[in-house]
Amino acid sequence: MGWQLVPTGIGWRAFNKTLKEGRFDCDNPRCNGRVEATQPYRMRRSKNWFTVLFIPIIPLNVKGVYVECRACKSIFHVSVLTSGDARSIDTTAKEVITSSVISPPPLPQAALEALEPAPLIAGAPPAPLPQHRARLLMDNGSSIEIAGSAIVGRAPTVRAPFEHATVHGVEDPTRTMSKTHAAFVVDAGGVWVHDLGAANGVIVAAPGIEPIKLGDEPMLIPAGATVHLGEQAVQVARAT
């Protein structure tokens, strides 16, 4: 009896989840001439999952957040909800979502153990990848430089999965900020914020959008938004 290849469906793939719905001014030509002045939209998050038999089992990394016009099905960057500029459509937003993943998500340990170790190749070590940078502007006038990722709080400590992040203590007379409050991660798609179990949470507020309190999932910070860590307000500026 010969061997037969059986598809296992082990790997990773992206699944989308709707975060918010509303109406906006869609400038796509396909929406011109419609009776309604504004069109319905949904803000969606694209996230990678480790799959077995094509069933999502373990959540991996978030690829990006985008806005979809439900009338013409065009895709926009989330900044369309704050800037009102709906001209950058389709491929631009899709490239932002794709480029936010610098490398494929790591496989779970169980899958890694099933793989043969790759042989080592002699030679000089590869040059490190360039890190994306940003600056956090605190409301007390101080600033924090981020190269890759950073953890912020009154007396922060490194925690998984941000073992390579820098830590930055912030003076907080109100003591509304937790010792280890939030993590900020910069990638090609923008700056992400993660709530690290802070007592007063992390709230993202932007013009034209109701404030969003983070849960277990990170959020891509929209342009012009303010991140509230307790009573501390933080502005984000990307490095040029």
C-alpha positions as a Markdown table, in Angstrom:
| # | Residue | x | y | z |
|---|---|---|---|---|
| 1 | Met | 0.0 | 0.0 | 0.0 |
| 2 | Gly | 1.5 | 3.3 | -1.1 |
| 3 | Trp | 1.6 | 6.6 | 0.9 |
| 4 | Gln | -1.1 | 9.2 | 0.3 |
| 5 | Leu | -0.8 | 12.9 | 1.0 |
| 6 | Val | -3.6 | 14.1 | 3.3 |
| 7 | Pro | -4.2 | 17.9 | 3.5 |
| 8 | Thr | -4.0 | 19.0 | 7.2 |
| 9 | Gly | -4.9 | 22.6 | 6.9 |
| 10 | Ile | -2.1 | 23.5 | 9.3 |
| 11 | Gly | -0.9 | 27.0 | 8.8 |
| 12 | Trp | -2.1 | 30.6 | 9.3 |
| 13 | Arg | -4.6 | 32.8 | 7.6 |
| 14 | Ala | -6.3 | 36.1 | 8.2 |
| 15 | Phe | -9.9 | 36.6 | 9.5 |
| 16 | Asn | -11.8 | 39.9 | 9.7 |
| 17 | Lys | -13.9 | 41.2 | 12.6 |
| 18 | Thr | -16.2 | 44.3 | 12.6 |
| 19 | Leu | -15.2 | 46.8 | 15.3 |
| 20 | Lys | -17.6 | 49.6 | 14.6 |
| 21 | Glu | -20.3 | 50.7 | 12.2 |
| 22 | Gly | -21.5 | 54.2 | 11.1 |
| 23 | Arg | -21.9 | 56.5 | 8.1 |
| 24 | Phe | -19.4 | 58.6 | 6.3 |
| 25 | Asp | -18.9 | 60.6 | 3.1 |
| 26 | Cys | -17.7 | 58.2 | 0.4 |
| 27 | Asp | -16.1 | 60.0 | -2.6 |
| 28 | Asn | -15.7 | 56.8 | -4.7 |
| 29 | Pro | -17.3 | 57.3 | -8.1 |
| 30 | Arg | -19.3 | 54.2 | -7.6 |
| 31 | Cys | -21.2 | 56.0 | -4.8 |
| 32 | Asn | -21.8 | 59.2 | -6.9 |
| 33 | Gly | -25.5 | 59.7 | -7.8 |
| 34 | Arg | -26.9 | 57.8 | -4.8 |
| 35 | Val | -29.8 | 59.2 | -3.0 |
| 36 | Glu | -28.2 | 59.1 | 0.4 |
| 37 | Ala | -25.8 | 62.0 | 1.2 |
| 38 | Thr | -23.6 | 59.6 | 3.3 |
| 39 | Gln | -22.9 | 55.9 | 3.0 |
| 40 | Pro | -22.7 | 53.2 | 5.7 |
| 41 | Tyr | -19.3 | 51.9 | 6.7 |
| 42 | Arg | -17.8 | 49.3 | 9.0 |
| 43 | Met | -14.4 | 49.5 | 10.6 |
| 44 | Arg | -12.8 | 46.0 | 10.5 |
| 45 | Arg | -9.7 | 44.4 | 12.0 |
| 46 | Ser | -7.8 | 41.8 | 10.0 |
| 47 | Lys | -6.0 | 39.3 | 12.3 |
| 48 | Asn | -3.9 | 36.2 | 11.6 |
| 49 | Trp | -4.9 | 32.9 | 13.2 |
| 50 | Phe | -3.1 | 29.6 | 13.5 |
| 51 | Thr | -5.4 | 27.0 | 11.8 |
| 52 | Val | -5.8 | 23.3 | 12.0 |
| 53 | Leu | -8.0 | 21.7 | 9.4 |
| 54 | Phe | -8.6 | 25.3 | 8.3 |
| 55 | Ile | -10.3 | 26.1 | 11.6 |
| 56 | Pro | -8.9 | 29.1 | 13.6 |
| 57 | Ile | -7.3 | 27.7 | 16.8 |
| 58 | Ile | -4.8 | 30.2 | 18.2 |
| 59 | Pro | -4.8 | 34.0 | 17.6 |
| 60 | Leu | -1.6 | 35.4 | 16.3 |
| 61 | Asn | -0.8 | 39.0 | 15.3 |
| 62 | Val | -3.1 | 41.8 | 14.1 |
| 63 | Lys | -2.5 | 42.7 | 10.4 |
| 64 | Gly | -4.3 | 46.0 | 10.4 |
| 65 | Val | -7.5 | 48.0 | 10.7 |
| 66 | Tyr | -9.4 | 49.4 | 7.8 |
| 67 | Val | -12.7 | 51.0 | 6.8 |
| 68 | Glu | -15.0 | 49.4 | 4.2 |
| 69 | Cys | -17.8 | 51.3 | 2.5 |
| 70 | Arg | -20.8 | 49.0 | 2.6 |
| 71 | Ala | -22.4 | 50.6 | -0.5 |
| 72 | Cys | -19.6 | 50.3 | -3.0 |
| 73 | Lys | -17.3 | 47.8 | -1.1 |
| 74 | Ser | -14.3 | 50.2 | -1.4 |
| 75 | Ile | -11.5 | 49.9 | 1.2 |
| 76 | Phe | -10.1 | 53.0 | 3.0 |
| 77 | His | -7.5 | 53.8 | 5.7 |
| 78 | Val | -9.0 | 54.5 | 9.1 |
| 79 | Ser | -7.9 | 58.1 | 8.8 |
| 80 | Val | -10.8 | 58.7 | 6.4 |
| 81 | Leu | -13.0 | 58.9 | 9.5 |
| 82 | Thr | -11.0 | 61.8 | 11.0 |
| 83 | Ser | -9.7 | 63.7 | 8.0 |
| 84 | Gly | -12.7 | 63.3 | 5.8 |
| 85 | Asp | -10.5 | 62.5 | 2.8 |
| 86 | Ala | -11.9 | 59.5 | 1.1 |
| 87 | Arg | -9.8 | 59.7 | -2.0 |
| 88 | Ser | -7.1 | 57.2 | -1.1 |
| 89 | Ile | -9.1 | 54.0 | -1.8 |
| 90 | Asp | -8.7 | 50.3 | -2.5 |
| 91 | Thr | -5.1 | 49.5 | -3.1 |
| 92 | Thr | -3.7 | 52.2 | -0.8 |
| 93 | Ala | -5.5 | 50.9 | 2.2 |
| 94 | Lys | -4.9 | 47.3 | 1.3 |
| 95 | Glu | -1.1 | 48.0 | 1.1 |
| 96 | Val | -1.2 | 49.6 | 4.5 |
| 97 | Ile | -2.9 | 46.5 | 6.0 |
| 98 | Thr | -0.4 | 44.2 | 4.3 |
| 99 | Ser | 2.7 | 46.3 | 5.1 |
| 100 | Ser | 1.8 | 46.4 | 8.8 |
| 101 | Val | 3.0 | 42.8 | 9.0 |
| 102 | Ile | 6.8 | 43.0 | 8.9 |
| 103 | Ser | 7.3 | 39.3 | 8.9 |
| 104 | Pro | 5.0 | 36.2 | 9.0 |
| 105 | Pro | 3.5 | 35.5 | 12.5 |
| 106 | Pro | 5.4 | 33.0 | 14.6 |
| 107 | Leu | 3.9 | 29.5 | 14.7 |
| 108 | Pro | 2.9 | 28.0 | 18.1 |
| 109 | Gln | 5.5 | 25.9 | 19.9 |
| 110 | Ala | 3.6 | 22.6 | 19.1 |
| 111 | Ala | 4.0 | 23.4 | 15.4 |
| 112 | Leu | 7.6 | 24.4 | 15.7 |
| 113 | Glu | 8.5 | 21.1 | 17.4 |
| 114 | Ala | 7.2 | 19.2 | 14.3 |
| 115 | Leu | 9.6 | 21.1 | 12.0 |
| 116 | Glu | 13.2 | 20.0 | 11.3 |
| 117 | Pro | 15.8 | 22.5 | 12.5 |
| 118 | Ala | 17.4 | 24.4 | 9.6 |
| 119 | Pro | 21.2 | 23.9 | 9.2 |
| 120 | Leu | 23.4 | 26.8 | 10.3 |
| 121 | Ile | 25.3 | 28.6 | 7.5 |
| 122 | Ala | 28.7 | 29.9 | 8.3 |
| 123 | Gly | 29.4 | 33.6 | 7.6 |
| 124 | Ala | 28.8 | 37.1 | 8.9 |
| 125 | Pro | 25.5 | 37.6 | 10.7 |
| 126 | Pro | 22.9 | 39.5 | 8.7 |
| 127 | Ala | 22.5 | 43.2 | 9.3 |
| 128 | Pro | 19.7 | 44.1 | 11.7 |
| 129 | Leu | 16.4 | 45.3 | 10.1 |
| 130 | Pro | 15.8 | 49.1 | 10.4 |
| 131 | Gln | 13.4 | 49.9 | 13.2 |
| 132 | His | 10.4 | 52.2 | 12.7 |
| 133 | Arg | 10.4 | 55.2 | 15.0 |
| 134 | Ala | 7.9 | 57.4 | 16.7 |
| 135 | Arg | 7.7 | 60.0 | 19.5 |
| 136 | Leu | 5.2 | 60.1 | 22.4 |
| 137 | Leu | 4.4 | 63.7 | 23.5 |
| 138 | Met | 3.2 | 63.7 | 27.2 |
| 139 | Asp | 0.9 | 66.4 | 28.5 |
| 140 | Asn | 3.5 | 67.3 | 31.1 |
| 141 | Gly | 5.8 | 68.5 | 28.3 |
| 142 | Ser | 8.1 | 65.5 | 28.3 |
| 143 | Ser | 8.5 | 63.2 | 25.3 |
| 144 | Ile | 9.5 | 59.5 | 24.8 |
| 145 | Glu | 11.3 | 58.2 | 21.7 |
| 146 | Ile | 10.2 | 54.8 | 20.5 |
| 147 | Ala | 12.4 | 52.6 | 18.3 |
| 148 | Gly | 10.3 | 49.5 | 17.6 |
| 149 | Ser | 8.4 | 49.1 | 20.8 |
| 150 | Ala | 8.2 | 50.7 | 24.3 |
| 151 | Ile | 6.4 | 50.1 | 27.6 |
| 152 | Val | 5.0 | 53.1 | 29.5 |
| 153 | Gly | 3.9 | 53.4 | 33.1 |
| 154 | Arg | 4.7 | 54.9 | 36.5 |
| 155 | Ala | 7.4 | 52.2 | 37.2 |
| 156 | Pro | 7.1 | 49.8 | 34.2 |
| 157 | Thr | 8.8 | 46.5 | 33.8 |
| 158 | Val | 9.2 | 44.3 | 30.7 |
| 159 | Arg | 6.6 | 41.7 | 30.2 |
| 160 | Ala | 5.7 | 39.2 | 27.4 |
| 161 | Pro | 5.4 | 39.5 | 24.5 |
| 162 | Phe | 7.4 | 42.7 | 24.6 |
| 163 | Glu | 10.7 | 41.4 | 25.9 |
| 164 | His | 12.7 | 43.6 | 23.6 |
| 165 | Ala | 10.7 | 46.8 | 24.3 |
| 166 | Thr | 12.3 | 49.8 | 26.1 |
| 167 | Val | 10.7 | 50.9 | 29.4 |
| 168 | His | 9.9 | 54.5 | 30.2 |
| 169 | Gly | 8.7 | 55.7 | 33.6 |
| 170 | Val | 6.3 | 58.7 | 33.6 |
| 171 | Glu | 5.8 | 61.0 | 36.6 |
| 172 | Asp | 2.1 | 60.8 | 37.5 |
| 173 | Pro | 1.0 | 62.9 | 40.5 |
| 174 | Thr | -2.6 | 61.7 | 40.0 |
| 175 | Arg | -1.5 | 58.1 | 40.3 |
| 176 | Thr | -4.2 | 57.2 | 37.7 |
| 177 | Met | -1.5 | 55.5 | 35.6 |
| 178 | Ser | -0.6 | 51.9 | 36.4 |
| 179 | Lys | 3.0 | 50.9 | 37.1 |
| 180 | Thr | 3.0 | 49.0 | 33.8 |
| 181 | His | 0.2 | 50.6 | 31.9 |
| 182 | Ala | 0.6 | 50.3 | 28.1 |
| 183 | Ala | 2.8 | 49.2 | 25.2 |
| 184 | Phe | 3.4 | 51.2 | 22.0 |
| 185 | Val | 4.6 | 49.3 | 18.9 |
| 186 | Val | 5.7 | 51.1 | 15.7 |
| 187 | Asp | 5.5 | 49.3 | 12.3 |
| 188 | Ala | 5.1 | 50.2 | 8.7 |
| 189 | Gly | 1.4 | 50.7 | 9.1 |
| 190 | Gly | 1.6 | 53.2 | 12.0 |
| 191 | Val | 1.7 | 53.1 | 15.8 |
| 192 | Trp | -0.2 | 50.5 | 17.8 |
| 193 | Val | -1.2 | 50.7 | 21.5 |
| 194 | His | -1.7 | 47.7 | 23.8 |
| 195 | Asp | -3.5 | 47.8 | 27.2 |
| 196 | Leu | -1.3 | 45.8 | 29.6 |
| 197 | Gly | -4.0 | 45.3 | 32.1 |
| 198 | Ala | -4.1 | 48.8 | 33.5 |
| 199 | Ala | -6.5 | 49.6 | 36.3 |
| 200 | Asn | -7.9 | 52.7 | 34.5 |
| 201 | Gly | -7.5 | 51.2 | 31.0 |
| 202 | Val | -6.4 | 52.8 | 27.7 |
| 203 | Ile | -8.8 | 55.1 | 25.9 |
| 204 | Val | -8.2 | 56.4 | 22.3 |
| 205 | Ala | -10.0 | 59.6 | 21.3 |
| 206 | Ala | -10.0 | 61.2 | 17.9 |
| 207 | Pro | -11.9 | 64.0 | 16.2 |
| 208 | Gly | -15.2 | 62.7 | 14.7 |
| 209 | Ile | -14.9 | 59.3 | 16.5 |
| 210 | Glu | -16.4 | 58.3 | 19.9 |
| 211 | Pro | -13.7 | 57.4 | 22.4 |
| 212 | Ile | -12.7 | 53.8 | 22.3 |
| 213 | Lys | -11.6 | 51.9 | 25.4 |
| 214 | Leu | -9.2 | 49.1 | 24.5 |
| 215 | Gly | -9.9 | 45.5 | 25.5 |
| 216 | Asp | -7.5 | 42.6 | 24.9 |
| 217 | Glu | -6.8 | 43.6 | 21.3 |
| 218 | Pro | -4.4 | 46.4 | 20.3 |
| 219 | Met | -5.5 | 49.4 | 18.3 |
| 220 | Leu | -3.9 | 51.3 | 15.4 |
| 221 | Ile | -3.8 | 54.9 | 16.6 |
| 222 | Pro | -5.6 | 57.2 | 14.1 |
| 223 | Ala | -4.0 | 60.4 | 12.9 |
| 224 | Gly | -4.6 | 63.2 | 15.3 |
| 225 | Ala | -5.8 | 60.9 | 18.1 |
| 226 | Thr | -5.1 | 61.3 | 21.8 |
| 227 | Val | -4.3 | 58.3 | 23.9 |
| 228 | His | -5.4 | 58.5 | 27.6 |
| 229 | Leu | -3.4 | 56.5 | 30.1 |
| 230 | Gly | -5.5 | 57.3 | 33.2 |
| 231 | Glu | -5.5 | 61.1 | 33.4 |
| 232 | Gln | -2.3 | 61.3 | 31.3 |
| 233 | Ala | -2.9 | 62.4 | 27.7 |
| 234 | Val | -0.4 | 61.3 | 25.0 |
| 235 | Gln | 0.0 | 62.5 | 21.5 |
| 236 | Val | 1.8 | 60.4 | 18.9 |
| 237 | Ala | 4.2 | 61.7 | 16.2 |
| 238 | Arg | 5.8 | 59.5 | 13.6 |
| 239 | Ala | 9.4 | 60.1 | 12.8 |
| 240 | Thr | 10.1 | 61.3 | 9.3 |
